Amino acid sequence: MSSPVELQLEKLSISDKSTNAFKRQMLILYGSQTGCAQDVAERMSRQAKRRHFKTRLYSMDAYDRDNLINENLVIFFCSTTGQGDEPDNMKKFWKFLLRKNLPNDILNQMKFTVFGLGDSSYIRYNWPAKKLYKRLLQLGAQSIYPRGDGDDQHYLGIDGTLDPWLKGLWKVLMEMYPLPSGLNVLPADVLPASSFRMEFINHKLDPDNNNIVKHDEIYARLVKNKRVTAHDHFQDVRHMEFNISVSDFKYEPGDVLVVRPKNLPDEVDEFIKMMGWEESADKAFILASNDEDRKVPAHWDSILTLRKMFENYLDIFSTPRRSFFEFLSFFTTNEDHTEKLREFCSAEGQDDLYAYNQRVRRTIVEVLQDFPSAKISLEYIPDMFPELQPRQFSISSSSKVHPNQIHLTVAIVQYKTRLQKPRRGVCTKWMSGLKPGECEIPVIITRGTMRLPISLSTPIIFIGPGTGVSVMRAFIEDRIYEGATENYLFFGCRYRDKDFYYQDQWNRYVDEGKLKLFVAFSRDQDNIIYVQHMLRENAKLVYDILHNREGHVYISGRSDKMPNDVMNAFKSILISEGGLTDEQAEKYMIMIERTKRYQQEVW
């Protein structure tokens, strides 16, 4: 039986192969929310350049869509965000492809394939990549290789699927687009050219000039940073309030605040000393592109220093991706270090790389400490170090109740890895140290995935365990301000007296007859109680709201077991109270999800 690669090659005619030999141009487009798909796309670009392809690389929304009808070869990389949603930097591109007036042969000149990055524990696993692949076929594009589905649940992570997919794709591509006579594939031990160069200038930077607002950013002045969990509780959760000075400033309940975090100055200083970059750390330079498909990010300052670049833009505390090890192997002066790094990057070394890196969540700083012979050339810094990614926080206030203010409910991320080293999340570590009245930070407001129904008489069940209650507070505040009283909140936490967020506010609403409150304290008794148990305990009420009164359901919280457990609780209620079969209950839940009566935002 022929392999998938052989089947693809059999479809290519001899004339196709000979014609394509003179069109060795490749467009690589990615949709990336946290940088993973971008990193994979950049890896594909480097491999293409080693094979002498003329390569262009863009996020989908940065690409000029009008040129799509002229593209002959396009490789797409697409991640998943939320509950099967497309990444922010491909939303406009996807909307364009969905236009009904596009002819079904408009892309018949295009050869393509798609690789998706996702997590199979989610119901809509790799949904954007699957939809993109299907839509491109509908528009006449020709798939040259089966869609790849990367899975975070694979024991090797995304690379477990990506490596064999790339190997098969390159076999097809090199048959379609053979190398011109006299050219050979550049070997993996040849350092690729850097994407940028640093042009040092005689310029004095203002060390306090950290708040340059650009694009659609606004200033947010911190006025409250209060811990709302007991001091002997294991988790530090903050209620944070920001004042906004923009006139006529408004946002909708369900909207999201986007924050670009920074690294702490003292930690950056230690890192610079470790790398031996003290003499260059504060010299001003302009970052210039060496490559037409790599641009300096628009939100970066035009004049930089190494110190400011690491404080404001580059991540040194994330777990490195494989591309970091590939680059690092070129800069080690110890042969054992070089050999080990190259072994990590080989197909045979993936188990060792996983055990060393992902399994213990080792940071970039820790890797560099383990390979002290590495002397990284400054111009390769932007290629090697990933960008600090923006973080999204559900806004936990109504702009009607708190005009010109934004409230957040932020859990400070702290954990230990298998290395038994304490870790703190980059963004929340920075946010926890912000002093009220002393700082303004640039932020962006974006639309969330959940929206309230128009009618105030519609009964709503809000389910928000832990910090998932953040967006529920915004919804409930807004509804009560407008006069709605059919609000039912199911909240879950560990202890009544340690992490019952916004307890006084909820009790006030209950006393006023504007809220019905159901709380699951999971650790206050011998048997563990979660929100799904509270739903089942109130099955008659829940069924009446959901079915008889056509109410809505909103869910927010962690994506581990809670969403499925809550879904199963609703199905069991439909069966016990409504007499539905298992199959009917499943179809009912699909129906209310499709009609937006059942919405969830989990992470």
C-alpha positions in Angstrom: 0.0 0.0 0.0 1.3 3.4 -0.9 2.1 5.9 1.9 0.4 9.3 2.1 3.5 10.9 0.7 3.7 8.6 -2.2 0.0 9.1 -3.0 0.5 12.9 -3.0 3.5 12.5 -5.4 1.5 10.2 -7.7 -1.0 13.0 -8.2 1.6 15.4 -9.6 2.1 15.2 -13.4 5.5 15.4 -15.0 4.7 18.8 -16.5 3.7 20.1 -13.1 7.1 19.1 -11.7 9.1 20.7 -14.5 7.1 23.9 -14.5 7.3 24.3 -10.7 11.1 23.9 -10.8 11.3 27.5 -12.0 8.7 28.9 -9.5 10.4 28.1 -6.2 8.5 30.8 -4.2 6.7 30.0 -1.0 4.3 32.1 1.1 4.0 31.1 4.8 1.0 32.5 6.7 0.3 31.9 10.3 -2.4 32.6 12.9 -0.8 32.7 16.3 -2.2 33.7 19.7 0.7 33.0 22.1 3.6 32.7 19.6 3.7 28.9 19.1 2.3 29.0 15.6 4.6 31.9 14.7 7.6 30.0 16.0 6.6 26.9 13.9 6.1 29.1 10.8 9.5 30.7 11.3 11.0 27.2 11.5 9.4 26.3 8.2 10.8 29.5 6.7 14.3 28.7 7.8 14.0 25.2 6.4 12.7 26.6 3.1 15.6 29.0 2.8 18.0 26.1 3.3 16.4 24.6 0.3 16.8 27.8 -1.7 13.1 28.8 -1.8 12.3 32.5 -2.1 10.2 32.8 1.1 7.8 35.3 2.5 6.4 35.1 6.1 3.4 37.0 7.5 0.7 36.7 10.1 -2.5 36.2 8.1 -3.9 39.6 9.0 -0.6 41.3 8.1 -0.7 39.8 4.6 -2.3 41.8 1.7 -5.3 39.6 1.0 -5.7 41.0 -2.5 -2.6 39.2 -3.6 -3.9 35.8 -2.6 -5.2 35.0 -6.1 -1.7 35.3 -7.4 0.0 32.9 -4.9 1.1 29.5 -6.2 2.3 27.9 -3.0 1.1 28.7 0.5 1.8 26.9 3.7 -0.6 27.8 6.6 0.1 27.3 10.3 -2.9 28.0 12.6 -3.3 27.7 16.3 -6.5 27.5 18.4 -7.6 29.9 21.1 -10.6 29.9 23.5 -13.2 27.3 22.7 -12.1 26.5 19.1 -11.7 30.2 18.1 -9.2 31.5 15.5 -6.3 33.6 16.8 -6.7 37.4 16.8 -4.1 37.9 14.0 -6.1 35.8 11.5 -9.7 37.0 12.3 -9.8 39.5 9.4 -8.2 37.0 7.0 -10.8 34.4 7.9 -13.7 36.8 7.6 -12.4 37.7 4.1 -12.4 34.0 3.1 -16.0 33.6 4.3 -17.3 36.2 1.9 -20.2 34.7 0.0 -19.4 36.5 -3.2 -16.1 34.7 -3.6 -16.2 32.4 -6.7 -15.6 28.7 -5.9 -12.6 28.7 -8.3 -11.0 31.9 -7.2 -8.0 30.1 -5.7 -7.6 27.4 -8.3 -4.0 28.5 -9.0 -3.0 27.9 -5.3 -1.3 24.8 -4.0 -1.4 24.6 -0.2 -1.5 22.7 3.0 -2.4 23.5 6.7 -0.9 22.5 10.0 -3.0 23.2 13.1 -1.8 23.6 16.7 -4.2 22.6 19.3 -5.1 20.4 22.3 -7.2 17.3 21.9 -8.6 17.6 25.4 -10.8 20.4 23.9 -14.1 19.6 22.1 -13.2 21.8 19.1 -9.7 20.4 18.7 -7.9 22.4 16.0 -11.2 23.8 14.8 -9.7 26.9 13.0 -7.2 24.8 11.0 -9.9 22.3 10.0 -12.2 25.1 8.9 -9.4 26.9 7.0 -8.4 23.7 5.2 -12.0 23.0 4.2 -12.7 26.6 3.1 -9.6 26.7 0.9 -10.7 23.6 -0.9 -14.1 25.1 -1.4 -12.4 28.1 -3.1 -10.6 25.9 -5.6 -7.2 25.6 -3.9 -5.4 22.3 -4.4 -4.1 20.5 -1.3 -0.6 19.1 -1.9 -0.3 17.3 1.5 -2.8 16.2 4.2 -3.6 18.6 7.0 -1.5 18.2 10.1 -3.0 18.3 13.6 -0.5 19.2 16.3 -1.6 18.1 19.7 -0.3 19.5 23.1 -1.5 16.2 24.6 1.2 14.3 22.7 3.9 13.2 25.1 6.4 15.2 22.9 4.0 18.1 22.6 3.4 19.7 19.2 6.7 18.5 17.8 5.5 14.9 18.2 3.2 15.5 15.2 5.0 18.4 13.5 8.3 16.6 12.9 6.9 13.7 10.8 4.5 16.1 9.1 7.3 18.4 8.0 9.4 15.4 6.9 6.6 14.2 4.6 5.8 17.7 3.3 9.4 18.4 2.3 9.6 15.1 0.4 6.5 16.2 -1.6 7.8 19.8 -2.0 11.2 18.8 -3.2 9.7 16.5 -5.8 7.4 19.3 -7.0 10.1 22.0 -6.9 13.5 20.3 -7.5 16.6 22.2 -6.8 18.2 24.0 -9.8 21.4 22.5 -11.1 24.4 23.3 -9.0 22.5 24.0 -5.8 22.4 21.8 -2.7 20.4 21.9 0.5 22.3 23.9 3.1 23.2 21.5 6.0 21.7 22.0 9.4 25.1 22.9 10.9 25.3 26.1 8.9 24.2 29.1 10.9 21.4 30.9 9.0 21.7 34.7 8.5 20.2 36.8 11.3 16.9 38.5 10.6 18.0 41.8 12.1 21.0 43.9 12.7 21.7 46.4 15.4 22.8 49.9 14.2 24.2 51.5 17.3 23.7 55.3 17.6 24.8 58.1 19.8 21.6 58.7 21.7 20.7 59.0 25.4 17.5 57.1 26.4 15.3 58.4 29.2 15.3 55.4 31.7 11.8 56.3 32.9 10.3 56.5 29.5 8.4 53.2 29.7 4.9 54.2 28.8 4.8 55.0 25.1 1.2 54.4 24.1 0.7 53.3 20.5 -2.1 52.2 18.2 -5.3 51.5 20.1 -3.7 51.5 23.5 -5.0 53.7 26.4 -3.5 54.7 29.7 -4.8 52.9 32.8 -3.7 54.3 36.2 -3.7 51.7 39.0 -5.7 52.9 42.0 -6.2 49.7 44.0 -4.2 46.4 44.2 -5.8 44.5 47.1 -5.4 40.9 48.0 -8.8 39.2 48.3 -7.8 35.8 49.6 -6.9 35.2 53.3 -3.1 35.6 54.0 -2.8 32.0 55.1 -4.5 30.8 51.8 -2.2 29.1 49.3 -3.2 31.4 46.4 -2.8 35.1 46.2 -5.7 36.6 44.3 -5.9 40.4 43.7 -8.7 42.8 43.1 -7.2 45.5 40.9 -8.8 48.8 39.9 -7.7 51.2 37.2 -8.8 54.7 36.3 -9.1 55.6 32.7 -8.8 59.3 31.8 -10.1 59.0 28.2 -13.4 61.0 27.8 -16.6 59.0 27.0 -14.7 55.7 27.8 -17.0 52.7 27.8 -16.7 48.9 27.4 -19.3 46.1 27.3 -19.7 43.4 29.9 -17.7 40.4 28.7 -15.0 42.5 27.2 -11.3 41.7 27.8 -8.4 43.8 29.0 -5.1 43.1 27.1 -1.9 43.9 29.1 1.6 43.7 27.8 3.8 42.5 30.7 7.3 43.5 31.5 10.2 41.7 33.1 11.4 43.0 36.5 14.4 45.3 36.1 16.4 43.5 38.8 15.9 40.2 37.1 16.9 41.6 33.8 20.0 43.1 35.4 21.0 39.7 36.8 20.4 38.1 33.3 22.5 40.7 31.5 25.4 40.1 34.0 25.1 36.3 33.5 25.4 36.8 29.8 28.3 39.2 30.0 26.5 42.0 28.2 27.1 44.8 30.8 29.1 47.0 28.5 26.5 46.9 25.7 23.4 46.9 27.9 22.6 50.6 27.8 24.0 51.6 24.4 21.2 52.8 22.1 20.6 51.2 18.7 18.1 51.0 15.9 16.9 47.5 15.0 17.0 47.1 11.2 15.6 44.2 9.2 17.9 42.0 7.1 14.9 40.1 5.7 11.9 41.4 3.8 9.6 38.9 5.6 10.7 39.8 9.2 9.7 43.3 10.4 10.4 44.9 13.8 7.1 44.5 15.7 5.0 47.7 15.4 4.7 48.2 19.2 8.4 48.2 19.8 10.2 51.5 20.4 12.2 52.8 17.4 15.3 53.3 19.6 16.2 50.5 21.9 18.9 49.3 24.3 19.5 45.7 25.3 18.2 46.4 28.7 15.0 47.9 27.5 14.5 45.2 24.9 14.7 42.5 27.6 12.6 44.5 30.1 9.8 45.4 27.7 9.7 42.9 24.8 11.6 39.7 25.1 10.7 36.7 27.3 13.5 35.0 29.3 11.4 33.1 31.7 9.3 31.0 29.4 10.1 27.4 28.5 12.1 27.5 25.3 10.9 26.1 22.1 13.1 23.8 19.9 14.2 26.7 17.7 16.0 28.2 20.7 18.1 25.0 21.1 18.8 25.0 17.4 20.2 28.5 17.5 22.0 28.0 20.8 24.0 25.1 19.3 25.8 27.6 17.0 27.1 29.7 19.9 28.5 27.2 22.3 32.3 26.9 22.5 32.3 23.7 24.5 32.1 20.7 22.2 30.0 18.6 24.7 27.5 21.4 24.9 27.3 21.7 21.1 26.9 18.0 20.7 24.1 17.8 23.4 22.2 20.7 21.9 22.3 19.2 18.4 21.2 15.9 19.8 18.2 17.7 21.3 17.3 19.0 17.9 17.5 15.7 16.1 14.6 13.3 15.6 16.3 10.7 17.8 16.8 13.2 20.6 13.1 14.3 21.1 12.5 12.1 24.1 15.6 13.5 25.8 14.6 17.1 24.9 11.2 16.6 26.4 12.6 15.1 29.6 15.1 18.0 29.9 12.9 20.8 28.8 9.1 20.5 28.7 8.6 17.9 31.4 10.2 20.1 34.1 9.2 23.4 32.4 12.8 24.6 32.5 13.1 28.3 31.6 15.4 30.0 29.1 17.5 31.5 31.9 18.0 28.0 33.4 19.0 26.5 30.0 21.6 29.2 29.5 22.9 28.5 33.0 23.3 24.8 32.0 25.2 25.8 28.9 27.5 28.6 30.1 29.8 28.3 27.1 27.2 29.9 24.9 28.3 33.3 23.6 25.3 34.6 21.7 25.9 37.2 19.0 23.9 40.3 19.8 22.3 40.4 16.3 20.7 37.0 16.8 18.9 38.0 20.0 15.6 38.8 18.3 15.7 35.5 16.4 16.4 33.4 19.5 14.3 35.0 22.3 10.5 34.9 22.0 8.4 38.0 22.4 6.7 38.7 25.7 3.1 37.8 24.8 0.2 40.0 25.8 -2.1 38.6 28.5 -5.8 38.8 28.5 -7.9 39.4 31.6 -11.7 39.3 31.7 -13.0 42.7 33.0 -14.8 42.2 36.2 -16.8 45.4 36.3 -19.6 47.2 34.5 -18.7 50.6 33.0 -22.2 51.7 33.9 -21.6 51.0 37.6 -18.0 52.1 37.6 -17.6 54.8 34.9 -14.1 55.5 33.7 -12.8 52.5 35.7 -11.8 48.9 34.9 -11.7 46.2 37.6 -9.8 42.9 37.3 -9.7 39.7 39.4 -6.2 38.4 39.0 -4.7 35.1 40.4 -1.0 35.6 40.9 0.6 32.5 39.2 2.9 30.6 41.6 3.9 27.0 41.3 6.7 24.4 41.6 8.0 22.3 38.8 9.5 18.8 39.0 12.8 20.6 39.6 11.1 21.8 42.9 12.0 25.3 42.1 9.3 28.0 42.8 8.0 29.8 39.8 6.0 33.0 39.3 4.1 33.9 36.2 5.8 36.7 34.3 2.7 38.9 33.9 1.1 38.4 37.3 4.5 38.7 39.0 4.9 42.1 37.4 1.3 43.1 38.1 1.4 42.1 41.8 4.3 44.6 42.3 2.5 47.6 40.8 1.9 50.3 43.3 -1.4 52.2 43.4 -1.1 55.8 42.4 2.5 55.4 41.1 2.0 53.8 37.7 0.1 54.0 34.4 0.2 51.1 32.0 -0.8 51.0 28.4 -3.7 48.6 27.8 -6.1 47.5 25.0 -9.8 46.7 25.3 -11.0 43.8 23.1 -14.3 42.1 22.6 -14.8 39.0 24.6 -16.5 35.8 23.4 -19.7 36.1 25.5 -22.5 38.6 25.3 -25.7 39.1 27.3 -29.2 38.6 25.8 -31.1 41.8 24.8 -34.1 41.1 27.1 -33.6 41.9 30.8 -36.4 39.5 31.6 -34.4 36.5 30.4 -33.3 34.4 33.4 -29.6 33.7 33.4 -27.6 31.0 35.2 -24.0 32.3 35.8 -21.4 29.6 36.6 -18.0 31.0 37.7 -15.8 28.9 40.1 -12.6 30.6 41.3 -11.5 33.6 39.3 -14.0 32.5 36.6 -16.4 34.7 38.6 -14.6 37.8 37.3 -16.6 38.1 34.1 -19.8 37.0 35.9 -19.4 40.1 38.2 -19.3 42.3 35.2 -22.5 40.7 33.8 -24.4 40.7 37.1 -23.4 44.3 37.9 -24.6 45.4 34.4 -27.9 43.5 34.6 -28.8 44.7 38.1 -28.0 48.3 37.1 -30.5 47.9 34.2 -33.1 46.4 36.6 -32.8 42.7 35.8 -33.5 40.4 38.8 -33.5 36.9 37.3 -29.8 36.3 38.0 -28.7 33.0 39.4 -25.0 32.7 40.4 -23.3 29.3 41.0 -19.9 30.1 42.5 -17.3 27.6 43.7 -14.2 28.1 46.0 -12.4 26.1 48.6 -13.3 27.9 51.9 -16.0 30.3 52.9 -13.6 32.4 54.9 -10.5 32.2 52.6 -11.4 32.6 49.0 -15.1 33.6 48.7 -14.5 36.5 46.2 -16.9 39.4 46.4 -18.9 37.8 49.2 -20.3 41.1 50.6 -21.4 42.3 47.2 -23.2 39.1 46.5 -24.9 39.0 49.9 -26.1 42.6 49.3 -27.6 41.7 46.0 -29.3 38.7 47.6 -30.8 40.8 50.4 -32.1 43.3 47.8 -33.8 40.4 45.9 -31.7 40.9 42.8 -29.6 37.7 42.9 -30.0 34.0 43.9 -26.7 32.7 45.1 -25.5 29.1 45.3 -22.0 28.5 46.6 -20.0 25.3 46.6 -17.2 25.3 49.3 -15.2 22.3 48.2 -13.1 21.9 51.3 -15.3 23.1 54.2 -16.6 19.6 54.8 -15.5 16.0 54.5 -17.1 15.5 51.1 -15.9 17.6 48.2 -18.6 19.8 46.6 -18.2 21.6 43.3 -20.5 23.8 41.2 -21.8 20.8 39.2 -23.1 19.2 42.5 -24.9 22.4 43.3 -26.6 22.3 39.9 -27.8 18.8 40.5 -29.0 19.7 44.0 -31.2 22.4 42.4 -32.2 20.3 39.4 -35.9 21.4 39.4 -35.0 25.1 39.4 -32.2 24.6 36.8 -34.6 22.7 34.5 -37.3 25.3 34.9 -34.9 28.1 34.0 -33.2 26.3 31.1 -36.2 24.6 29.4 -39.5 26.1 30.5 -38.3 29.7 30.6 -35.7 29.4 27.9 -33.0 30.9 30.1 -29.3 31.4 29.2 -26.2 29.8 30.7 -22.7 31.4 31.1 -19.7 29.5 32.2 -16.2 30.8 33.0 -13.2 29.2 34.6 -10.4 26.7 34.2 -10.6 24.3 31.2 -9.5 21.2 32.9 -12.5 19.1 34.1 -15.0 21.8 35.1 -16.6 22.6 31.7 -17.3 18.9 30.9 -18.5 18.2 34.4 -20.9 21.1 34.2 -22.1 20.0 30.8 -22.7 16.5 32.1 -24.7 18.0 35.1 -27.0 19.8 32.7 -27.5 16.6 30.6 -28.3 14.6 33.7 -30.9 17.3 34.8 -32.5 17.2 31.3 -32.8 13.4 31.7 -34.0 13.3 35.3 -36.4 16.3 35.2 -37.4 16.4 31.5 -37.5 12.7 30.8 -35.0 13.0 27.8 -32.9 10.1 26.7 -29.1 10.4 26.6 -29.2 11.1 22.9 -31.9 13.7 23.2 -30.1 15.5 26.1 -26.9 15.6 23.9 -28.9 17.1 21.0 -30.6 19.6 23.4 -27.2 20.9 24.7 -25.9 21.2 21.1 -29.0 23.2 20.2 -28.7 25.7 23.0 -25.0 26.1 22.4 -25.6 26.8 18.7 -28.2 29.4 19.5 -25.9 31.1 22.0 -28.0 30.2 25.0 -25.1 28.3 26.4 -21.8 30.2 26.3 -18.5 29.5 27.9 -15.1 31.2 28.2 -12.5 28.9 29.7 -8.7 28.9 29.8 
